[in-house]
Amino acid sequence: RTASTMVVQSVLHFASSFPSLGLNRPYKRPSLSTSCCSSLSNKAGTGATDFKPIVERWPEYIPNKLPDKNYVRVLDTTLRDGEQSPGAALTPPQKLEIARQLAKLRVDIMEVGFPASSEEEFETIKTIAKTVGNEVDEETGYVPVICGLARCNHRDIEAVWEAVKYAKRQTIIIFISTSDIHMKFKLKKTKEEVIQMAVSSVSYAKSLGFNDIIFGCEDACRSEKEFLCKILGEAIKVGATTVNIGDTVGINMPQENWELVSYLQAHTPGIDDVVLSVHCHNDLGVATANAIAGICAGARQVDVTVNGIGERSGNAALEEVVMALKCRGSYVMDGVYTRIDTRQIMATSNMVQEYTGLRVQAHKPIVGANCFVHESDLHQDVILKSRRTYEILSPEDVGVVKTENSGIARGKLSGRHAVKDV
């Protein structure tokens, strides 16, 4: 599935600290001669652009069916949920350029906005659908699915259809609140009324021409599980092809997310005929962990944003989820994987930072300035002999160009190696 080959040295029985996440299985230790992600890391100092992956044809996109049981679809919502970050407003040209970069990253689905919110937003989404949504890669056949967001009303759904119908492949997210507190104070509706709104909306989207419909439950993690099963089952019955579980307020812990996904898979009518998706917010700092827990429990689509931007404390970060699956998916997650071109991660992160003005902290995993930098002399001495002693990721894997001695910083804890070798 990737250009790199992993060498397995031994198999140890590894008792996971989260046994109920389904991770209590044999643990394959990577060879000491490689990073845990890529054998390409042996070529220290080679730029990412020197590596040419094996070209594979992109699998046929079937809305409610994946190419194999371990494939995880990536839905990037940087241009919708990410743009909801305070101060992160993007111009139409910026949104188009980010969409093109997301296509280089090879996201499966890009949620590019909320068409009903304004005329400018509607026109921007239409432009992305007409351009990026039709730019098919000749070598692989890849083309992104273009997605718009709608509430459970006909006006929103019509706006999404009119905006995204020009794309080669299009989908819609139709969402409604399902928690008691939201139904009481936001919707002012009964459970029966909410179910009827969901059924009517999914049916209407299908009547317009959508054959790919994502139905999402807002604030699902504070909703009654039995009610979730019922409303999801009704949405599936009338045409939903993916069902999305939103931890809208970021309240869940990883264990809870695993349990919720497992429960829904066991008790929702028709769930085996659709894709189950998770959408995790980061209010308690565990959005990435929650997304991974959901995947371990069987979710096969994950909503993410570049750099983890989004409402309040943000969303599960694309780069973190993707690299966790790339680095550990084969060892402790039953072989789950994505088709993201990880060498485009840094370029995408930098573009989003520049256009939104939201800079990541230096120690941000995967894309922070300090990710591949070492100041302590205790580390510098060894890192100059082999970067793999203190780096589980190869910089080239995420698009960082390194030279043999780069990543050595001089500071209070540095010693003679920082002076001699830099």
C-alpha positions as CSV (number, residue, x, y, z in Angstrom):
1,R,0.0,0.0,0.0
2,T,3.0,2.3,0.4
3,A,6.4,2.7,-1.2
4,S,8.1,1.7,2.0
5,T,8.7,-1.8,3.3
6,M,8.7,-2.6,7.0
7,V,11.2,-5.1,8.4
8,V,9.8,-7.1,11.4
9,Q,12.4,-8.3,13.8
10,S,10.4,-10.1,16.4
11,V,7.0,-10.7,17.8
12,L,6.4,-10.1,21.5
13,H,3.2,-10.4,23.5
14,F,2.3,-6.9,24.5
15,A,-0.4,-6.1,27.0
16,S,-1.9,-2.8,26.0
17,S,-2.7,-0.2,28.7
18,F,-6.1,0.0,27.0
19,P,-7.1,-3.7,26.8
20,S,-10.7,-2.9,26.2
21,L,-9.7,-0.9,23.1
22,G,-9.1,-4.2,21.4
23,L,-5.3,-3.7,21.4
24,N,-4.4,-6.7,23.5
25,R,-2.8,-8.6,20.7
26,P,0.7,-9.6,19.5
27,Y,3.0,-6.6,19.2
28,K,5.4,-6.6,16.2
29,R,8.5,-4.7,17.1
30,P,10.0,-2.8,14.2
31,S,13.6,-3.5,13.3
32,L,16.2,-1.3,15.0
33,S,17.5,-0.4,11.5
34,T,14.3,1.6,10.6
35,S,12.1,4.2,11.9
36,C,8.7,2.9,12.9
37,C,7.2,4.4,9.8
38,S,9.5,4.0,6.9
39,S,12.6,2.3,5.7
40,L,13.3,5.4,3.7
41,S,14.7,6.9,6.9
42,N,17.9,5.0,6.3
43,K,18.7,7.6,3.6
44,A,19.5,10.4,6.0
45,G,19.8,13.8,4.5
46,T,17.8,13.0,1.3
47,G,15.0,15.4,0.5
48,A,11.4,14.2,0.5
49,T,11.1,15.1,-3.2
50,D,13.7,12.4,-4.0
51,F,11.3,9.6,-3.0
52,K,8.9,8.5,-5.7
53,P,6.2,6.2,-4.3
54,I,4.9,3.2,-6.3
55,V,2.0,4.5,-8.4
56,E,-1.2,2.6,-7.6
57,R,-4.7,3.0,-9.1
58,W,-7.0,4.7,-6.7
59,P,-9.7,2.2,-5.5
60,E,-13.2,2.7,-6.9
61,Y,-15.2,5.0,-4.7
62,I,-18.4,3.3,-3.5
63,P,-20.3,5.6,-1.0
64,N,-21.3,2.9,1.5
65,K,-18.5,0.4,0.9
66,L,-14.7,0.5,1.5
67,P,-12.0,-1.2,-0.7
68,D,-11.1,-3.5,2.3
69,K,-11.9,-3.8,6.0
70,N,-8.7,-2.0,7.1
71,Y,-9.0,1.1,5.0
72,V,-9.9,4.3,6.8
73,R,-11.4,7.2,4.8
74,V,-10.1,10.6,5.6
75,L,-12.7,13.4,5.6
76,D,-10.8,16.7,5.9
77,T,-13.0,19.6,7.3
78,T,-10.3,22.3,7.4
79,L,-12.3,24.5,5.0
80,R,-15.5,24.2,7.1
81,D,-15.0,23.3,10.7
82,G,-11.4,24.6,10.6
83,E,-12.5,27.9,9.2
84,Q,-14.9,28.3,12.2
85,S,-11.8,29.0,14.4
86,P,-12.1,32.6,15.6
87,G,-10.0,34.8,13.4
88,A,-9.4,32.1,10.7
89,A,-11.6,33.6,7.9
90,L,-10.3,32.7,4.5
91,T,-10.7,34.5,1.2
92,P,-12.2,32.6,-1.8
93,P,-8.8,32.3,-3.5
94,Q,-7.2,31.0,-0.3
95,K,-9.9,28.4,0.1
96,L,-9.4,27.2,-3.5
97,E,-5.6,27.0,-3.1
98,I,-6.0,25.0,0.2
99,A,-8.4,22.7,-1.6
100,R,-5.9,22.1,-4.3
101,Q,-3.2,21.3,-1.7
102,L,-5.6,18.9,0.1
103,A,-6.0,17.1,-3.2
104,K,-2.2,16.8,-3.3
105,L,-2.4,15.3,0.2
106,R,-4.9,12.8,-1.2
107,V,-7.7,13.3,1.3
108,D,-10.7,11.0,0.3
109,I,-13.4,13.7,1.1
110,M,-13.0,17.4,1.6
111,E,-15.8,19.2,3.4
112,V,-15.3,22.7,1.8
113,G,-18.0,24.8,3.5
114,F,-21.6,25.6,4.5
115,P,-23.2,26.9,1.3
116,A,-26.3,28.3,3.0
117,S,-24.3,30.6,5.2
118,S,-23.7,33.3,2.5
119,E,-23.6,33.9,-1.2
120,E,-19.8,34.2,-1.2
121,E,-19.5,30.8,0.6
122,F,-21.9,29.3,-1.9
123,E,-20.0,30.6,-4.9
124,T,-16.6,29.5,-3.4
125,I,-17.9,26.0,-2.9
126,K,-19.2,25.9,-6.4
127,T,-15.9,27.0,-7.8
128,I,-14.0,24.3,-5.8
129,A,-16.5,21.7,-7.1
130,K,-16.1,22.8,-10.7
131,T,-12.3,22.8,-10.5
132,V,-10.7,20.7,-7.8
133,G,-13.7,18.3,-7.9
134,N,-13.0,17.5,-11.6
135,E,-9.2,17.4,-11.5
136,V,-8.6,13.6,-12.0
137,D,-5.0,12.4,-11.5
138,E,-4.2,10.6,-14.7
139,E,-1.7,8.1,-13.1
140,T,-3.9,7.0,-10.2
141,G,-7.4,8.0,-11.1
142,Y,-7.7,9.9,-7.8
143,V,-10.2,12.7,-7.5
144,P,-11.5,14.1,-4.2
145,V,-15.1,13.8,-3.1
146,I,-16.5,17.4,-2.6
147,C,-18.7,17.8,0.4
148,G,-21.0,20.6,1.8
149,L,-22.7,20.9,5.2
150,A,-26.5,21.2,5.7
151,R,-28.9,21.4,8.6
152,C,-32.1,19.3,8.5
153,N,-34.0,21.7,6.3
154,H,-34.7,21.8,2.6
155,R,-33.1,25.2,2.0
156,D,-29.7,24.1,3.3
157,I,-29.9,20.8,1.4
158,E,-30.8,22.5,-1.9
159,A,-27.9,25.0,-1.4
160,V,-25.4,22.1,-1.0
161,W,-26.7,20.3,-4.1
162,E,-26.6,23.4,-6.2
163,A,-23.0,24.1,-5.1
164,V,-21.4,20.6,-5.2
165,K,-23.3,19.0,-8.1
166,Y,-20.6,20.0,-10.5
167,A,-18.0,17.8,-8.9
168,K,-17.3,14.4,-10.4
169,R,-18.1,12.9,-6.9
170,Q,-20.1,14.8,-4.4
171,T,-21.6,14.2,-0.9
172,I,-23.5,16.0,1.7
173,I,-23.4,16.1,5.5
174,I,-26.8,16.5,7.0
175,F,-26.7,16.9,10.8
176,I,-29.1,17.4,13.7
177,S,-28.7,17.5,17.4
178,T,-29.5,14.4,19.3
179,S,-28.7,15.1,23.0
180,D,-31.4,16.0,25.4
181,I,-29.9,19.4,26.2
182,H,-29.7,20.3,22.5
183,M,-33.1,19.1,21.6
184,K,-34.6,21.0,24.5
185,F,-32.8,24.4,24.3
186,K,-31.6,24.5,20.7
187,L,-34.2,22.7,18.6
188,K,-37.1,22.8,21.0
189,K,-38.2,19.5,19.5
190,T,-39.2,16.1,20.8
191,K,-37.3,12.9,20.0
192,E,-40.0,11.9,17.6
193,E,-39.9,15.2,15.8
194,V,-36.2,15.1,15.5
195,I,-36.4,11.6,13.9
196,Q,-39.0,12.9,11.5
197,M,-36.7,15.8,10.5
198,A,-33.8,13.5,9.9
199,V,-35.9,11.1,7.8
200,S,-37.4,13.9,5.8
201,S,-34.0,15.5,5.1
202,V,-32.2,12.4,4.1
203,S,-35.1,11.5,1.8
204,Y,-35.1,15.0,0.2
205,A,-31.3,14.9,-0.4
206,K,-31.7,11.6,-2.2
207,S,-34.6,13.0,-4.3
208,L,-32.3,15.8,-5.5
209,G,-29.7,13.4,-6.8
210,F,-27.4,12.7,-3.9
211,N,-26.4,9.0,-3.9
212,D,-23.8,9.6,-1.2
213,I,-25.3,11.0,2.0
214,I,-23.6,11.4,5.4
215,F,-26.0,11.7,8.3
216,G,-24.5,13.2,11.4
217,C,-25.6,13.3,15.0
218,E,-24.5,16.6,16.7
219,D,-23.5,16.1,20.4
220,A,-23.8,12.4,20.0
221,C,-21.6,11.7,22.9
222,R,-24.1,13.3,25.3
223,S,-27.0,11.5,23.7
224,E,-28.9,8.4,24.8
225,K,-27.4,5.4,23.1
226,E,-30.7,3.8,22.4
227,F,-32.0,7.0,20.7
228,L,-28.8,7.2,18.6
229,C,-29.4,3.7,17.4
230,K,-33.0,4.5,16.5
231,I,-32.3,7.7,14.6
232,L,-29.3,6.3,12.8
233,G,-31.3,3.2,11.8
234,E,-34.1,5.4,10.4
235,A,-31.6,7.5,8.5
236,I,-30.0,4.4,7.0
237,K,-33.3,3.1,6.0
238,V,-34.1,6.1,3.8
239,G,-30.7,6.4,2.1
240,A,-27.8,7.5,4.4
241,T,-24.6,5.9,3.2
242,T,-22.4,7.1,6.1
243,V,-23.4,7.8,9.7
244,N,-21.3,10.2,11.7
245,I,-20.9,10.4,15.5
246,G,-20.0,13.9,16.6
247,D,-18.3,14.6,19.9
248,T,-19.3,18.2,19.4
249,V,-18.2,19.4,22.8
250,G,-15.1,17.2,23.2
251,I,-16.4,15.5,26.3
252,N,-15.5,11.9,25.7
253,M,-12.4,10.0,26.8
254,P,-10.9,7.4,24.5
255,Q,-12.4,4.5,26.4
256,E,-15.9,6.1,26.1
257,N,-15.5,6.6,22.4
258,W,-14.5,3.0,21.8
259,E,-17.5,1.8,23.9
260,L,-19.9,4.1,22.0
261,V,-18.7,3.0,18.5
262,S,-18.8,-0.6,19.6
263,Y,-22.3,-0.2,21.0
264,L,-23.6,1.5,17.9
265,Q,-22.2,-1.3,15.7
266,A,-23.9,-3.9,17.7
267,H,-27.3,-2.3,18.1
268,T,-28.0,0.0,15.1
269,P,-30.3,-1.5,12.4
270,G,-28.5,-1.5,9.0
271,I,-25.2,-0.4,10.3
272,D,-23.3,-3.2,8.4
273,D,-24.5,-1.6,5.1
274,V,-23.0,1.8,5.8
275,V,-19.7,3.4,6.8
276,L,-19.4,4.6,10.4
277,S,-17.6,7.9,11.0
278,V,-16.3,9.8,14.0
279,H,-15.9,13.5,14.5
280,C,-13.9,14.5,17.6
281,H,-13.3,17.9,19.2
282,N,-10.3,18.7,21.4
283,D,-11.7,20.4,24.5
284,L,-10.0,18.0,26.9
285,G,-7.0,17.5,24.7
286,V,-7.8,13.9,23.5
287,A,-9.4,14.5,20.1
288,T,-6.7,12.5,18.3
289,A,-6.8,9.7,20.9
290,N,-10.6,9.6,20.6
291,A,-10.4,9.4,16.8
292,I,-7.9,6.5,17.1
293,A,-10.1,4.8,19.7
294,G,-13.1,5.0,17.4
295,I,-11.1,3.5,14.5
296,C,-9.9,0.7,16.8
297,A,-13.5,0.0,17.6
298,G,-14.5,-0.2,13.9
299,A,-15.1,3.3,12.6
300,R,-13.8,3.5,9.0
301,Q,-14.1,7.2,8.3
302,V,-12.5,10.0,10.4
303,D,-13.1,13.7,10.3
304,V,-9.9,15.8,10.8
305,T,-8.5,19.2,10.2
306,V,-5.0,20.3,9.2
307,N,-3.1,21.4,12.4
308,G,-6.2,20.5,14.4
309,I,-7.8,23.9,13.9
310,G,-11.5,24.3,14.6
311,E,-14.2,25.5,17.0
312,R,-12.9,26.4,20.5
313,S,-10.0,24.0,21.1
314,G,-10.1,22.5,17.7
315,N,-10.5,19.1,16.1
316,A,-8.6,15.9,15.7
317,A,-5.4,16.9,13.8
318,L,-5.1,15.2,10.3
319,E,-1.3,14.9,10.6
320,E,-1.5,13.3,14.1
321,V,-4.2,10.7,13.2
322,V,-2.7,9.9,9.8
323,M,0.9,9.4,11.2
324,A,-0.4,7.4,14.1
325,L,-2.0,5.0,11.7
326,K,1.0,4.9,9.5
327,C,3.4,4.4,12.3
328,R,1.4,2.1,14.6
329,G,-1.5,0.8,12.5
330,S,0.3,-2.4,11.4
331,Y,1.5,-3.2,14.9
332,V,-1.3,-2.5,17.4
333,M,-4.4,-1.6,15.3
334,D,-5.0,-4.6,13.1
335,G,-3.4,-3.1,10.0
336,V,-5.6,0.0,9.6
337,Y,-4.3,2.5,7.0
338,T,-5.0,5.5,4.9
339,R,-3.9,6.6,1.4
340,I,-2.7,10.1,2.5
341,D,0.5,11.2,0.8
342,T,2.2,12.1,4.1
343,R,5.1,13.8,2.3
344,Q,2.6,16.7,1.6
345,I,1.8,17.2,5.3
346,M,4.3,19.9,6.1
347,A,3.5,21.9,2.9
348,T,-0.2,21.7,3.8
349,S,0.4,22.7,7.4
350,N,2.4,25.7,6.4
351,M,-0.2,26.9,3.9
352,V,-3.0,26.6,6.5
353,Q,-0.9,28.5,9.1
354,E,-0.1,31.2,6.6
355,Y,-3.6,31.8,5.3
356,T,-5.5,31.4,8.7
357,G,-2.9,33.2,10.8
358,L,-3.1,30.4,13.3
359,R,0.5,29.3,14.1
360,V,1.2,26.0,15.7
361,Q,3.3,25.8,18.9
362,A,6.9,24.7,18.4
363,H,6.3,21.3,20.1
364,K,3.1,20.5,18.1
365,P,3.4,16.8,17.1
366,I,4.4,16.1,13.5
367,V,4.5,19.7,12.2
368,G,6.0,21.8,15.1
369,A,9.4,23.5,14.6
370,N,11.0,21.4,17.3
371,C,9.8,18.0,16.1
372,F,13.1,17.0,14.7
373,V,15.4,19.3,16.7
374,H,17.7,18.2,19.6
375,E,19.4,20.5,22.1
376,S,20.6,18.2,24.8
377,D,24.2,17.0,24.4
378,L,23.1,13.6,25.7
379,H,20.9,13.3,22.6
380,Q,23.0,15.2,20.1
381,D,26.0,12.8,20.4
382,V,23.9,9.8,19.5
383,I,21.6,11.5,17.0
384,L,24.6,12.4,14.9
385,K,25.4,8.7,14.7
386,S,21.9,7.5,14.0
387,R,18.8,9.7,13.9
388,R,16.6,6.7,14.6
389,T,17.9,6.6,18.2
390,Y,15.6,9.5,19.2
391,E,13.2,9.9,16.3
392,I,10.5,7.4,15.6
393,L,9.4,9.3,12.5
394,S,11.6,10.1,9.5
395,P,11.4,13.9,8.7
396,E,11.1,13.0,5.0
397,D,8.0,11.0,5.7
398,V,6.1,14.3,6.5
399,G,7.9,16.4,3.8
400,V,10.7,17.9,6.0
401,V,14.0,18.2,4.1
402,K,16.9,17.5,6.4
403,T,20.7,17.4,6.0
404,E,23.0,15.1,7.9
405,N,23.6,17.6,10.8
406,S,20.3,19.6,10.7
407,G,18.2,19.4,13.8
408,I,21.1,20.1,16.2
409,A,20.4,23.2,18.3
410,R,22.9,25.1,20.5
411,G,21.6,26.1,23.9
412,K,22.0,25.7,27.6
413,L,22.1,21.9,27.6
414,S,24.3,21.6,24.4
415,G,27.8,20.3,24.5
416,R,30.8,20.1,22.3
417,H,28.9,18.0,19.7
418,A,26.7,21.0,18.8
419,V,29.8,23.1,18.2
420,K,31.9,20.5,16.4
421,D,29.4,19.0,14.1
422,V,27.1,21.9,13.3
